Amino acid sequence: MTTIKSPELYKVHKQLIDDQGRKRSWVAKQLKCSRTLIDQYLNGTKNMSQEKVIALHNLLK
């Protein structure tokens, strides 16, 4: 599994989610993953697969 190692990307996604008023539970449901994974990713403590990061990015565009 490939991961994207960009230290700033999760900050961009966190800001987009906050700016759009999205709930993390909604994001997790759209990506078919756990809310815990989304929280850990947005806090910078865990990497997500490249596919999930791309899906999240596309979801927030």
All heavy atoms as a GROMACS GRO file, in nm:
protein
  499
    1MET      N    1   0.084  -0.117   0.000
    1MET     CA    2   0.000   0.000   0.000
    1MET      C    3   0.089   0.124   0.000
    1MET      O    4   0.180   0.137   0.080
    1MET     CB    5  -0.089  -0.004   0.124
    1MET     CG    6  -0.178   0.116   0.137
    1MET     SD    7  -0.313   0.099   0.256
    1MET     CE    8  -0.236   0.038   0.401
    2THR      N    9   0.061   0.214  -0.090
    2THR     CA   10   0.138   0.337  -0.102
    2THR      C   11   0.078   0.445  -0.014
    2THR      O   12  -0.043   0.460  -0.009
    2THR     CB   13   0.136   0.386  -0.248
    2THR    OG1   14   0.175   0.280  -0.333
    2THR    CG2   15   0.229   0.502  -0.268
    3THR      N   16   0.161   0.517   0.055
    3THR     CA   17   0.112   0.631   0.132
    3THR      C   18   0.175   0.758   0.080
    3THR      O   19   0.286   0.756   0.028
    3THR     CB   20   0.145   0.617   0.282
    3THR    OG1   21   0.285   0.601   0.297
    3THR    CG2   22   0.073   0.500   0.345
    4ILE      N   23   0.102   0.866   0.090
    4ILE     CA   24   0.153   0.996   0.049
    4ILE      C   25   0.215   1.060   0.172
    4ILE      O   26   0.149   1.079   0.273
    4ILE     CB   27   0.040   1.084  -0.007
    4ILE    CG1   28  -0.016   1.022  -0.134
    4ILE    CG2   29   0.090   1.225  -0.035
    4ILE    CD1   30  -0.136   1.094  -0.191
    5LYS      N   31   0.342   1.091   0.163
    5LYS     CA   32   0.414   1.148   0.276
    5LYS      C   33   0.429   1.299   0.255
    5LYS      O   34   0.533   1.346   0.213
    5LYS     CB   35   0.553   1.084   0.289
    5LYS     CG   36   0.549   0.936   0.314
    5LYS     CD   37   0.554   0.909   0.460
    5LYS     CE   38   0.567   0.759   0.482
    5LYS     NZ   39   0.543   0.718   0.615
    6SER      N   40   0.323   1.370   0.278
    6SER     CA   41   0.330   1.515   0.271
    6SER      C   42   0.291   1.570   0.407
    6SER      O   43   0.177   1.556   0.449
    6SER     CB   44   0.235   1.570   0.164
    6SER     OG   45   0.230   1.710   0.173
    7PRO      N   46   0.385   1.630   0.477
    7PRO     CA   47   0.355   1.676   0.612
    7PRO      C   48   0.249   1.786   0.616
    7PRO      O   49   0.188   1.808   0.719
    7PRO     CB   50   0.489   1.727   0.663
    7PRO     CG   51   0.571   1.753   0.543
    7PRO     CD   52   0.521   1.659   0.436
    8GLU      N   53   0.225   1.852   0.506
    8GLU     CA   54   0.130   1.963   0.506
    8GLU      C   55  -0.007   1.925   0.450
    8GLU      O   56  -0.103   1.998   0.471
    8GLU     CB   57   0.187   2.078   0.423
    8GLU     CG   58   0.320   2.131   0.472
    8GLU     CD   59   0.314   2.184   0.615
    8GLU    OE1   60   0.217   2.254   0.650
    8GLU    OE2   61   0.406   2.152   0.692
    9LEU      N   62  -0.017   1.813   0.380
    9LEU     CA   63  -0.142   1.779   0.312
    9LEU      C   64  -0.258   1.761   0.410
    9LEU      O   65  -0.368   1.808   0.386
    9LEU     CB   66  -0.123   1.654   0.227
    9LEU     CG   67  -0.230   1.625   0.124
    9LEU    CD1   68  -0.247   1.744   0.029
    9LEU    CD2   69  -0.196   1.502   0.044
   10TYR      N   70  -0.232   1.694   0.522
   10TYR     CA   71  -0.341   1.674   0.618
   10TYR      C   72  -0.390   1.807   0.675
   10TYR      O   73  -0.508   1.823   0.705
   10TYR     CB   74  -0.300   1.577   0.729
   10TYR     CG   75  -0.199   1.631   0.828
   10TYR    CD1   76  -0.241   1.696   0.943
   10TYR    CD2   77  -0.062   1.616   0.808
   10TYR    CE1   78  -0.150   1.747   1.036
   10TYR    CE2   79   0.029   1.666   0.898
   10TYR     CZ   80  -0.015   1.730   1.012
   10TYR     OH   81   0.075   1.780   1.102
   11LYS      N   82  -0.300   1.906   0.686
   11LYS     CA   83  -0.341   2.038   0.735
   11LYS      C   84  -0.434   2.105   0.635
   11LYS      O   85  -0.530   2.170   0.672
   11LYS     CB   86  -0.218   2.125   0.760
   11LYS     CG   87  -0.133   2.079   0.876
   11LYS     CD   88  -0.012   2.168   0.893
   11LYS     CE   89   0.079   2.116   1.003
   11LYS     NZ   90   0.202   2.194   1.014
   12VAL      N   91  -0.402   2.088   0.506
   12VAL     CA   92  -0.487   2.143   0.400
   12VAL      C   93  -0.625   2.079   0.407
   12VAL      O   94  -0.727   2.148   0.403
   12VAL     CB   95  -0.423   2.120   0.260
   12VAL    CG1   96  -0.520   2.155   0.149
   12VAL    CG2   97  -0.294   2.198   0.247
   13HIS      N   98  -0.630   1.948   0.421
   13HIS     CA   99  -0.758   1.877   0.427
   13HIS      C  100  -0.836   1.917   0.552
   13HIS      O  101  -0.957   1.935   0.546
   13HIS     CB  102  -0.736   1.727   0.422
   13HIS     CG  103  -0.692   1.679   0.288
   13HIS    ND1  104  -0.616   1.566   0.270
   13HIS    CD2  105  -0.712   1.730   0.165
   13HIS    CE1  106  -0.592   1.550   0.141
   13HIS    NE2  107  -0.648   1.649   0.075
   14LYS      N  108  -0.766   1.930   0.664
   14LYS     CA  109  -0.833   1.970   0.788
   14LYS      C  110  -0.895   2.108   0.771
   14LYS      O  111  -1.010   2.131   0.811
   14LYS     CB  112  -0.730   1.971   0.902
   14LYS     CG  113  -0.789   1.996   1.038
   14LYS     CD  114  -0.682   1.982   1.144
   14LYS     CE  115  -0.740   1.991   1.282
   14LYS     NZ  116  -0.640   1.971   1.386
   15GLN      N  117  -0.822   2.200   0.710
   15GLN     CA  118  -0.873   2.335   0.688
   15GLN      C  119  -0.993   2.335   0.594
   15GLN      O  120  -1.092   2.404   0.618
   15GLN     CB  121  -0.762   2.425   0.631
   15GLN     CG  122  -0.800   2.572   0.624
   15GLN     CD  123  -0.823   2.631   0.762
   15GLN    OE1  124  -0.744   2.613   0.853
   15GLN    NE2  125  -0.933   2.703   0.779
   16LEU      N  126  -0.986   2.254   0.487
   16LEU     CA  127  -1.099   2.245   0.394
   16LEU      C  128  -1.223   2.192   0.462
   16LEU      O  129  -1.334   2.241   0.441
   16LEU     CB  130  -1.062   2.154   0.275
   16LEU     CG  131  -0.971   2.214   0.170
   16LEU    CD1  132  -0.923   2.106   0.073
   16LEU    CD2  133  -1.040   2.326   0.094
   17ILE      N  134  -1.207   2.090   0.545
   17ILE     CA  135  -1.320   2.032   0.617
   17ILE      C  136  -1.381   2.136   0.710
   17ILE      O  137  -1.502   2.155   0.714
   17ILE     CB  138  -1.278   1.905   0.693
   17ILE    CG1  139  -1.254   1.791   0.593
   17ILE    CG2  140  -1.385   1.864   0.794
   17ILE    CD1  141  -1.191   1.667   0.653
   18ASP      N  142  -1.296   2.208   0.782
   18ASP     CA  143  -1.344   2.313   0.873
   18ASP      C  144  -1.413   2.425   0.796
   18ASP      O  145  -1.520   2.472   0.835
   18ASP     CB  146  -1.230   2.369   0.956
   18ASP     CG  147  -1.175   2.269   1.057
   18ASP    OD1  148  -1.243   2.167   1.084
   18ASP    OD2  149  -1.064   2.292   1.108
   19ASP      N  150  -1.352   2.468   0.686
   19ASP     CA  151  -1.408   2.578   0.606
   19ASP      C  152  -1.543   2.542   0.546
   19ASP      O  153  -1.631   2.626   0.533
   19ASP     CB  154  -1.313   2.618   0.493
   19ASP     CG  155  -1.190   2.691   0.544
   19ASP    OD1  156  -1.186   2.726   0.664
   19ASP    OD2  157  -1.097   2.711   0.463
   20GLN      N  158  -1.558   2.414   0.506
   20GLN     CA  159  -1.682   2.371   0.444
   20GLN      C  160  -1.788   2.331   0.547
   20GLN      O  161  -1.901   2.301   0.512
   20GLN     CB  162  -1.656   2.252   0.349
   20GLN     CG  163  -1.572   2.290   0.229
   20GLN     CD  164  -1.541   2.170   0.140
   20GLN    OE1  165  -1.596   2.062   0.156
   20GLN    NE2  166  -1.453   2.191   0.044
   21GLY      N  167  -1.750   2.329   0.673
   21GLY     CA  168  -1.844   2.292   0.778
   21GLY      C  169  -1.882   2.145   0.774
   21GLY      O  170  -1.989   2.105   0.820
   22ARG      N  171  -1.795   2.064   0.718
   22ARG     CA  172  -1.820   1.920   0.708
   22ARG      C  173  -1.798   1.853   0.843
   22ARG      O  174  -1.712   1.894   0.920
   22ARG     CB  175  -1.727   1.854   0.608
   22ARG     CG  176  -1.736   1.909   0.469
   22ARG     CD  177  -1.848   1.845   0.394
   22ARG     NE  178  -1.843   1.885   0.254
   22ARG     CZ  179  -1.946   1.878   0.175
   22ARG    NH1  180  -2.061   1.836   0.220
   22ARG    NH2  181  -1.936   1.915   0.050
   23LYS      N  182  -1.874   1.750   0.870
   23LYS     CA  183  -1.852   1.670   0.990
   23LYS      C  184  -1.759   1.555   0.954
   23LYS      O  185  -1.769   1.498   0.847
   23LYS     CB  186  -1.985   1.616   1.043
   23LYS     CG  187  -2.079   1.725   1.090
   23LYS     CD  188  -2.186   1.667   1.177
   23LYS     CE  189  -2.285   1.769   1.225
   23LYS     NZ  190  -2.233   1.878   1.298
   24ARG      N  191  -1.669   1.522   1.046
   24ARG     CA  192  -1.573   1.414   1.020
   24ARG      C  193  -1.645   1.281   1.003
   24ARG      O  194  -1.599   1.196   0.928
   24ARG     CB  195  -1.471   1.408   1.132
   24ARG     CG  196  -1.379   1.528   1.130
   24ARG     CD  197  -1.278   1.524   1.240
   24ARG     NE  198  -1.193   1.642   1.235
   24ARG     CZ  199  -1.084   1.656   1.304
   24ARG    NH1  200  -1.046   1.562   1.387
   24ARG    NH2  201  -1.012   1.767   1.294
   25SER      N  202  -1.756   1.263   1.071
   25SER     CA  203  -1.832   1.138   1.056
   25SER      C  204  -1.887   1.126   0.913
   25SER      O  205  -1.890   1.018   0.855
   25SER     CB  206  -1.945   1.130   1.158
   25SER     OG  207  -2.029   1.243   1.149
   26TRP      N  208  -1.928   1.239   0.853
   26TRP     CA  209  -1.977   1.239   0.716
   26TRP      C  210  -1.863   1.203   0.620
   26TRP      O  211  -1.881   1.124   0.528
   26TRP     CB  212  -2.034   1.376   0.680
   26TRP     CG  213  -2.083   1.387   0.539
   26TRP    CD1  214  -2.205   1.350   0.492
   26TRP    CD2  215  -2.009   1.435   0.426
   26TRP    NE1  216  -2.212   1.373   0.356
   26TRP    CE2  217  -2.094   1.425   0.314
   26TRP    CE3  218  -1.881   1.485   0.409
   26TRP    CZ2  219  -2.053   1.464   0.186
   26TRP    CZ3  220  -1.841   1.523   0.282
   26TRP    CH2  221  -1.927   1.513   0.172
   27VAL      N  222  -1.747   1.262   0.644
   27VAL     CA  223  -1.630   1.233   0.560
   27VAL      C  224  -1.595   1.084   0.568
   27VAL      O  225  -1.572   1.019   0.466
   27VAL     CB  226  -1.509   1.320   0.602
   27VAL    CG1  227  -1.383   1.276   0.529
   27VAL    CG2  228  -1.537   1.467   0.575
   28ALA      N  229  -1.593   1.030   0.689
   28ALA     CA  230  -1.561   0.888   0.708
   28ALA      C  231  -1.661   0.800   0.635
   28ALA      O  232  -1.624   0.700   0.572
   28ALA     CB  233  -1.559   0.854   0.856
   29LYS      N  234  -1.789   0.836   0.641
   29LYS     CA  235  -1.892   0.757   0.572
   29LYS      C  236  -1.872   0.760   0.421
   29LYS      O  237  -1.884   0.659   0.353
   29LYS     CB  238  -2.030   0.813   0.609
   29LYS     CG  239  -2.145   0.730   0.559
   29LYS     CD  240  -2.277   0.786   0.609
   29LYS     CE  241  -2.392   0.704   0.561
   29LYS     NZ  242  -2.521   0.761   0.603
   30GLN      N  243  -1.838   0.878   0.367
   30GLN     CA  244  -1.815   0.891   0.223
   30GLN      C  245  -1.696   0.809   0.177
   30GLN      O  246  -1.696   0.752   0.068
   30GLN     CB  247  -1.793   1.039   0.184
   30GLN     CG  248  -1.909   1.129   0.214
   30GLN     CD  249  -2.037   1.088   0.146
   30GLN    OE1  250  -2.041   1.063   0.027
   30GLN    NE2  251  -2.144   1.079   0.224
   31LEU      N  252  -1.594   0.800   0.260
   31LEU     CA  253  -1.472   0.727   0.224
   31LEU      C  254  -1.476   0.580   0.268
   31LEU      O  255  -1.381   0.506   0.244
   31LEU     CB  256  -1.349   0.795   0.287
   31LEU     CG  257  -1.321   0.937   0.241
   31LEU    CD1  258  -1.198   0.991   0.310
   31LEU    CD2  259  -1.304   0.944   0.091
   32LYS      N  260  -1.587   0.542   0.333
   32LYS     CA  261  -1.603   0.404   0.381
   32LYS      C  262  -1.487   0.362   0.470
   32LYS      O  263  -1.425   0.258   0.451
   32LYS     CB  264  -1.619   0.307   0.264
   32LYS     CG  265  -1.743   0.333   0.180
   32LYS     CD  266  -1.758   0.231   0.070
   32LYS     CE  267  -1.888   0.248  -0.003
   32LYS     NZ  268  -1.886   0.342  -0.112
   33CYS      N  269  -1.457   0.447   0.568
   33CYS     CA  270  -1.354   0.414   0.666
   33CYS      C  271  -1.400   0.465   0.802
   33CYS      O  272  -1.505   0.527   0.814
   33CYS     CB  273  -1.219   0.473   0.628
   33CYS     SG  274  -1.215   0.653   0.624
   34SER      N  275  -1.322   0.438   0.904
   34SER     CA  276  -1.364   0.475   1.040
   34SER      C  277  -1.339   0.624   1.067
   34SER      O  278  -1.248   0.684   1.011
   34SER     CB  279  -1.290   0.391   1.143
   34SER     OG  280  -1.154   0.429   1.147
   35ARG      N  281  -1.421   0.677   1.152
   35ARG     CA  282  -1.404   0.817   1.194
   35ARG      C  283  -1.271   0.832   1.267
   35ARG      O  284  -1.205   0.935   1.256
   35ARG     CB  285  -1.522   0.854   1.285
   35ARG     CG  286  -1.495   0.972   1.374
   35ARG     CD  287  -1.570   1.093   1.336
   35ARG     NE  288  -1.513   1.205   1.406
   35ARG     CZ  289  -1.578   1.279   1.494
   35ARG    NH1  290  -1.702   1.254   1.520
   35ARG    NH2  291  -1.518   1.380   1.551
   36THR      N  292  -1.230   0.728   1.339
   36THR     CA  293  -1.103   0.731   1.411
   36THR      C  294  -0.987   0.751   1.314
   36THR      O  295  -0.896   0.830   1.341
   36THR     CB  296  -1.083   0.601   1.491
   36THR    OG1  297  -1.196   0.581   1.576
   36THR    CG2  298  -0.957   0.606   1.574
   37LEU      N  299  -0.990   0.681   1.201
   37LEU     CA  300  -0.885   0.696   1.100
   37LEU      C  301  -0.881   0.840   1.049
   37LEU      O  302  -0.773   0.899   1.036
   37LEU     CB  303  -0.905   0.598   0.985
   37LEU     CG  304  -0.805   0.611   0.868
   37LEU    CD1  305  -0.663   0.586   0.915
   37LEU    CD2  306  -0.842   0.516   0.756
   38ILE      N  307  -0.997   0.896   1.021
   38ILE     CA  308  -1.004   1.035   0.973
   38ILE      C  309  -0.946   1.129   1.079
   38ILE      O  310  -0.865   1.217   1.047
   38ILE     CB  311  -1.149   1.074   0.940
   38ILE    CG1  312  -1.206   0.991   0.824
   38ILE    CG2  313  -1.159   1.223   0.908
   38ILE    CD1  314  -1.135   1.009   0.692
   39ASP      N  315  -0.984   1.110   1.205
   39ASP     CA  316  -0.932   1.195   1.312
   39ASP      C  317  -0.780   1.184   1.323
   39ASP      O  318  -0.711   1.284   1.334
   39ASP     CB  319  -0.995   1.156   1.447
   39ASP     CG  320  -1.139   1.205   1.460
   39ASP    OD1  321  -1.178   1.296   1.384
   39ASP    OD2  322  -1.210   1.152   1.545
   40GLN      N  323  -0.730   1.060   1.319
   40GLN     CA  324  -0.585   1.039   1.330
   40GLN      C  325  -0.511   1.102   1.211
   40GLN      O  326  -0.406   1.163   1.228
   40GLN     CB  327  -0.553   0.890   1.341
   40GLN     CG  328  -0.595   0.830   1.472
   40GLN     CD  329  -0.579   0.680   1.475
   40GLN    OE1  330  -0.582   0.613   1.371
   40GLN    NE2  331  -0.564   0.625   1.594
   41TYR      N  332  -0.567   1.088   1.093
   41TYR     CA  333  -0.506   1.148   0.973
   41TYR      C  334  -0.503   1.300   0.984
   41TYR      O  335  -0.400   1.364   0.961
   41TYR     CB  336  -0.582   1.104   0.847
   41TYR     CG  337  -0.542   1.182   0.724
   41TYR    CD1  338  -0.418   1.164   0.666
   41TYR    CD2  339  -0.628   1.275   0.668
   41TYR    CE1  340  -0.380   1.236   0.554
   41TYR    CE2  341  -0.592   1.348   0.556
   41TYR     CZ  342  -0.468   1.328   0.499
   41TYR     OH  343  -0.431   1.400   0.388
   42LEU      N  344  -0.616   1.359   1.022
   42LEU     CA  345  -0.625   1.505   1.030
   42LEU      C  346  -0.541   1.562   1.144
   42LEU      O  347  -0.502   1.679   1.139
   42LEU     CB  348  -0.770   1.549   1.043
   42LEU     CG  349  -0.858   1.520   0.921
   42LEU    CD1  350  -1.001   1.557   0.949
   42LEU    CD2  351  -0.807   1.590   0.797
   43ASN      N  352  -0.512   1.481   1.244
   43ASN     CA  353  -0.424   1.525   1.352
   43ASN      C  354  -0.277   1.500   1.319
   43ASN      O  355  -0.190   1.535   1.397
   43ASN     CB  356  -0.461   1.453   1.482
   43ASN     CG  357  -0.595   1.498   1.535
   43ASN    OD1  358  -0.638   1.610   1.509
   43ASN    ND2  359  -0.662   1.411   1.606
   44GLY      N  360  -0.251   1.435   1.206
   44GLY     CA  361  -0.114   1.411   1.164
   44GLY      C  362  -0.047   1.293   1.233
   44GLY      O  363   0.074   1.279   1.228
   45THR      N  364  -0.127   1.206   1.297
   45THR     CA  365  -0.067   1.095   1.370
   45THR      C  366  -0.070   0.964   1.293
   45THR      O  367  -0.006   0.868   1.333
   45THR     CB  368  -0.138   1.073   1.505
   45THR    OG1  369  -0.278   1.053   1.482
   45THR    CG2  370  -0.119   1.193   1.597
   46LYS      N  371  -0.143   0.959   1.182
   46LYS     CA  372  -0.150   0.835   1.105
   46LYS      C  373  -0.165   0.868   0.957
   46LYS      O  374  -0.235   0.961   0.920
   46LYS     CB  375  -0.270   0.752   1.152
   46LYS     CG  376  -0.277   0.616   1.088
   46LYS     CD  377  -0.374   0.525   1.160
   46LYS     CE  378  -0.366   0.388   1.098
   46LYS     NZ  379  -0.427   0.288   1.181
   47ASN      N  380  -0.098   0.790   0.873
   47ASN     CA  381  -0.111   0.806   0.728
   47ASN      C  382  -0.226   0.723   0.676
   47ASN      O  383  -0.257   0.618   0.730
   47ASN     CB  384   0.017   0.762   0.657
   47ASN     CG  385   0.132   0.857   0.681
   47ASN    OD1  386   0.114   0.977   0.684
   47ASN    ND2  387   0.251   0.803   0.700
   48MET      N  388  -0.288   0.772   0.570
   48MET     CA  389  -0.391   0.694   0.501
   48MET      C  390  -0.333   0.647   0.370
   48MET      O  391  -0.234   0.700   0.321
   48MET     CB  392  -0.515   0.780   0.474
   48MET     CG  393  -0.598   0.808   0.596
   48MET     SD  394  -0.767   0.863   0.558
   48MET     CE  395  -0.743   1.007   0.458
   49SER      N  396  -0.399   0.549   0.311
   49SER     CA  397  -0.354   0.500   0.180
   49SER      C  398  -0.368   0.611   0.077
   49SER      O  399  -0.450   0.703   0.092
   49SER     CB  400  -0.437   0.379   0.139
   49SER     OG  401  -0.570   0.418   0.109
   50GLN      N  402  -0.290   0.601  -0.027
   50GLN     CA  403  -0.292   0.701  -0.133
   50GLN      C  404  -0.433   0.713  -0.192
   50GLN      O  405  -0.480   0.823  -0.219
   50GLN     CB  406  -0.192   0.664  -0.242
   50GLN     CG  407  -0.184   0.765  -0.354
   50GLN     CD  408  -0.077   0.731  -0.457
   50GLN    OE1  409  -0.008   0.633  -0.443
   50GLN    NE2  410  -0.065   0.814  -0.558
   51GLU      N  411  -0.500   0.600  -0.208
   51GLU     CA  412  -0.634   0.600  -0.266
   51GLU      C  413  -0.731   0.680  -0.179
   51GLU      O  414  -0.813   0.757  -0.229
   51GLU     CB  415  -0.687   0.457  -0.284
   51GLU     CG  416  -0.612   0.375  -0.386
   51GLU     CD  417  -0.478   0.319  -0.335
   51GLU    OE1  418  -0.458   0.311  -0.212
   51GLU    OE2  419  -0.393   0.285  -0.419
   52LYS      N  420  -0.722   0.662  -0.047
   52LYS     CA  421  -0.810   0.734   0.045
   52LYS      C  422  -0.778   0.884   0.047
   52LYS      O  423  -0.868   0.967   0.053
   52LYS     CB  424  -0.799   0.678   0.186
   52LYS     CG  425  -0.859   0.540   0.202
   52LYS     CD  426  -0.991   0.546   0.272
   52LYS     CE  427  -1.041   0.409   0.309
   52LYS     NZ  428  -1.138   0.357   0.218
   53VAL      N  429  -0.650   0.918   0.043
   53VAL     CA  430  -0.610   1.059   0.043
   53VAL      C  431  -0.662   1.126  -0.084
   53VAL      O  432  -0.716   1.237  -0.079
   53VAL     CB  433  -0.457   1.074   0.056
   53VAL    CG1  434  -0.415   1.220   0.036
   53VAL    CG2  435  -0.410   1.024   0.192
   54ILE      N  436  -0.648   1.059  -0.198
   54ILE     CA  437  -0.698   1.114  -0.325
   54ILE      C  438  -0.849   1.127  -0.321
   54ILE      O  439  -0.905   1.229  -0.362
   54ILE     CB  440  -0.651   1.028  -0.444
   54ILE    CG1  441  -0.499   1.042  -0.461
   54ILE    CG2  442  -0.724   1.067  -0.572
   54ILE    CD1  443  -0.438   0.943  -0.557
   55ALA      N  444  -0.917   1.026  -0.268
   55ALA     CA  445  -1.063   1.030  -0.257
   55ALA      C  446  -1.106   1.146  -0.167
   55ALA      O  447  -1.202   1.218  -0.198
   55ALA     CB  448  -1.116   0.898  -0.204
   56LEU      N  449  -1.035   1.164  -0.056
   56LEU     CA  450  -1.066   1.275   0.035
   56LEU      C  451  -1.045   1.408  -0.035
   56LEU      O  452  -1.130   1.498  -0.027
   56LEU     CB  453  -0.978   1.266   0.160
   56LEU     CG  454  -0.990   1.382   0.259
   56LEU    CD1  455  -1.131   1.393   0.314
   56LEU    CD2  456  -0.891   1.365   0.373
   57HIS      N  457  -0.935   1.420  -0.106
   57HIS     CA  458  -0.905   1.544  -0.178
   57HIS      C  459  -1.014   1.576  -0.280
   57HIS      O  460  -1.062   1.688  -0.289
   57HIS     CB  461  -0.768   1.531  -0.246
   57HIS     CG  462  -0.712   1.661  -0.290
   57HIS    ND1  463  -0.661   1.754  -0.201
   57HIS    CD2  464  -0.699   1.716  -0.412
   57HIS    CE1  465  -0.619   1.860  -0.268
   57HIS    NE2  466  -0.642   1.840  -0.396
   58ASN      N  467  -1.055   1.475  -0.355
   58ASN     CA  468  -1.161   1.493  -0.455
   58ASN      C  469  -1.294   1.528  -0.390
   58ASN      O  470  -1.373   1.606  -0.444
   58ASN     CB  471  -1.175   1.369  -0.543
   58ASN     CG  472  -1.057   1.352  -0.636
   58ASN    OD1  473  -0.989   1.448  -0.671
   58ASN    ND2  474  -1.030   1.229  -0.675
   59LEU      N  475  -1.320   1.470  -0.275
   59LEU     CA  476  -1.444   1.494  -0.202
   59LEU      C  477  -1.453   1.641  -0.156
   59LEU      O  478  -1.560   1.700  -0.156
   59LEU     CB  479  -1.450   1.401  -0.081
   59LEU     CG  480  -1.574   1.401   0.004
   59LEU    CD1  481  -1.693   1.348  -0.077
   59LEU    CD2  482  -1.553   1.314   0.127
   60LEU      N  483  -1.339   1.698  -0.124
   60LEU     CA  484  -1.336   1.833  -0.069
   60LEU      C  485  -1.319   1.942  -0.173
   60LEU      O  486  -1.323   2.060  -0.140
   60LEU     CB  487  -1.223   1.843   0.035
   60LEU     CG  488  -1.235   1.751   0.156
   60LEU    CD1  489  -1.112   1.761   0.243
   60LEU    CD2  490  -1.361   1.782   0.234
   61LYS      N  491  -1.300   1.906  -0.299
   61LYS     CA  492  -1.280   2.006  -0.404
   61LYS      C  493  -1.405   2.086  -0.427
   61LYS      O  494  -1.512   2.043  -0.414
   61LYS     CB  495  -1.239   1.940  -0.535
   61LYS     CG  496  -1.093   1.907  -0.541
   61LYS     CD  497  -1.044   1.900  -0.681
   61LYS     CE  498  -1.046   1.759  -0.734
   61LYS     NZ  499  -0.999   1.742  -0.865
   0.00000   0.00000   0.00000
